[in-house]
């Protein structure tokens, strides 16, 4: 899923996972694949043992990973990882704009993954 907002490109990717180690492996591979990306933000939820986490990767606190996690929680998604890769386009979106952008791409990525 690719969405462009004010010249920034947001790429959403959804993965089925069963461990934190799988999350680390996927993120490591994405960092190699998208070396020029400005941010690789994500959230995951695992049921056994229960664990959920989000990561903003340099975006202002709570503006990227938290909205992604909120989408996963509201949709009741478990054993999954949702990653959004951002290539900054030169126009700042502000905190509210970032939350809206990350929420939108997270929702659209989930719809596409079904």
C-alpha angles and dihedrals in degrees: 000000000000125000126174118210120179092338094309115118118219118194117192123200129180125203135182109228140172104191145032088243090062089052091053091048093050094046091048091052092047091052089055093045095046101038093154095049114120095213137010104194125178150163132201141187125201123182104201108072091007113244136153129177142165132202127200097193096210099324114124110286114281096004100102119014096037094054089048091052091047090056091051091049095047091049091047092236117167136179090026143116123211116195128187118193116199128200105193113232099197099261118101114227099198124227096290092046092051093050091050092046095049092044091050096048092044091052093045092048091052091049090051093048094058 
